[in-house]
Every structure is written in C-alpha cells, then in structure tokens.
Amino acid sequence: MFRKIPQILAAALVFVTGAAQADQLDDIRKAGVVRVAVFDSNPPFGFVDEKTHALEGYDIDFAKAFADKIGVKLELVPTNPANRIPVLQSGKADLIVADLTITPERGKVVDFSIPYFVTGQQFLVPANAPATLADYAKSRIGAVKGTTGEQAAKARFPEARVLSYDDIPLAFSALRNGSVQAITQDAEILAGLLAEAPDKAKYKVLPELLSRELIGVAVKKDETALLAQVNAILLELENNGRAAAIFEQWFGAKSKAPEPRNFKIGTP
C-alpha cells in the first residue's frame, strides 16, 4: 500500500496544478467582456477623437474585432508604453493591442500572437537639421519610455544622450523647445503626429530606418487557448479582407499618414 503513496501524491499534484491553471479565454467568455490595453495618445494606433471623445485608431479596430469574434463586450483599458506589460500582468487587461513590438526580452514575460503590423523606427527632426541618422550620433535624442525605439537609440548611438518621455506628444514638445535635437518612434506614429501638427512645416521625418519591427498582440504566459483564438481571429481578418480595410482606413491614400501595406498577416 505504501508503495502507492508516491503515485497517489503525484496524481494529486497533477490534478491540483491543472486546476490552478486558469483558462483565461474561458474566463473572458464567462465574464462576457474582454479587457484590452490600448494607447490613448499615440495616433493612428490609439487616440482620443477630439469630436466624439471616444478612443479610435488602428489598434482599437482590432480590439473591437477580437471582442466581436469572441462574442463578448469590449472594455478598453488606456495605457502608455511603459505600462503596457504591467497592466497585463496585474490582471487589469486580458490582451495588449498597443503597438507592441515582438522582442525576445518581452517574450520571456508575455506570449505574442503572429504579427498584425510591420513598422520601423525613424527620426523626427527640425526641417533644417541634418538628413542622416549618423549626424545624430552624439545628439540629445527624445524617445518614449519603455519602447524599442528607446532601446534602439541607446544601442545605435552609445555616445548620444537619450532622454525618455511618457508619451510621444511630450517628446515632441521637447523637440519644439530645443530640449532634444531629434525624437524617435514608429514611422506611422511620427507621420500621424506631424500630420496633426500646426507647425509641421518646421519639421521632417528622416527616411532612414533605425530598426524594422514586427508588432503583435500580447497575452499572459501559457494562456494557450486565448493565444490560439487571437491568432485564428487575425488570420480570419486577413482572409476576409477586414485587416486590409482597417489598414486602409488609417494608413491608406485618404488617411493623414498614407503608406503602402507591405505585409500580410500570417505571411513571413
């Protein structure tokens, strides 16, 4: 009989461990709501519309699609770049859909979907400033705290002084008042920022890329069912044309920051 005790204990441990591992997708369905962390000041990915005061943007439309396909209500959780992952880990959000670059370091603490956007970091500088990235090797560069742009600027230009800000509007203010000589962020965000600026003629975006980045949806580690659902929805949105339509709305020819769609979801 005593020989069976280890087997009984092992079986009990497996049962308890399995019971302790919550299925977040099941929890979302039972609650009837999915909470999605999004930006509220990073157009065109996520921002507050001046007329409606509602959150709008590329990421917001994907968040709406996730809620619709899962069959639950959507609760948007506004956040900033530095707090995206903490909001997820603290249980305040179920998904991050906030222009989050897929990196090995982040992959240690969250699981990523397949990419749903491809971008690159660029520099925004005064219109009469030098035209190549190398010219800013020893400059003061503004970046958004907790972003890959911040990391890339420090790695590319170790002799530069990289100053971190909570969001891109604050970084742009620093550029305007001369606190920094350049700011870096995703190409699309800089284009959108410049399109809205009343003094846009005073600035330019340098064409050279600081980095090329894949953007994904993040879920908590080991939430395999939820991650599989997110990936399935992304592929469905690509196949039925909805993903391309969302891109066209925010980055198409009639948008404030037009650019070509040089990627397809699910295609390397």
Stockholm file with secondary structure:
# STOCKHOLM 1.0

chainA/1-268         MFRKIPQILAAALVFVTGAAQADQLDDIRKAGVVRVAVFDSNPPFGFVDEKTHALEGYDIDFAKAFADKIGVKLELVPTNPANRIPVLQSGKADLIVADLTITPERGKVVDFSIPYFVTGQQFLVPANAPATLADYAKSRIGAVKGTTGEQAAKARFPEARVLSYDDIPLAFSALRNGSVQAITQDAEILAGLLAEAPDKAKYKVLPELLSRELIGVAVKKDETALLAQVNAILLELENNGRAAAIFEQWFGAKSKAPEPRNFKIGTP
#=GR chainA/1-268 SS CGGGHHHHHHHHHHHHHHHHSCCHHHHHHHHTEEEEEEESEETTTEEECTTTCCEESHHHHHHHHHHHHHTSEEEEEEECGGGHHHHHHTTSCSEECSSCBCCTTGGGTEEECSCSEEEEEEEEEETTSCSSGGGGTTSEEEEETTSHHHHHHHHHCTTSEEEEESSHHHHHHHHHTTSCSEEEEEHHHHHHHHHHCTTGGGEEECSSCSEEEEECCEEETTCHHHHHHHHHHHHHHHHTTHHHHHHHHHHSTTSSSCCCCCCCTTCC
#=GC SS_cons         CGGGHHHHHHHHHHHHHHHHSCCHHHHHHHHTEEEEEEESEETTTEEECTTTCCEESHHHHHHHHHHHHHTSEEEEEEECGGGHHHHHHTTSCSEECSSCBCCTTGGGTEEECSCSEEEEEEEEEETTSCSSGGGGTTSEEEEETTSHHHHHHHHHCTTSEEEEESSHHHHHHHHHTTSCSEEEEEHHHHHHHHHHCTTGGGEEECSSCSEEEEECCEEETTCHHHHHHHHHHHHHHHHTTHHHHHHHHHHSTTSSSCCCCCCCTTCC
//
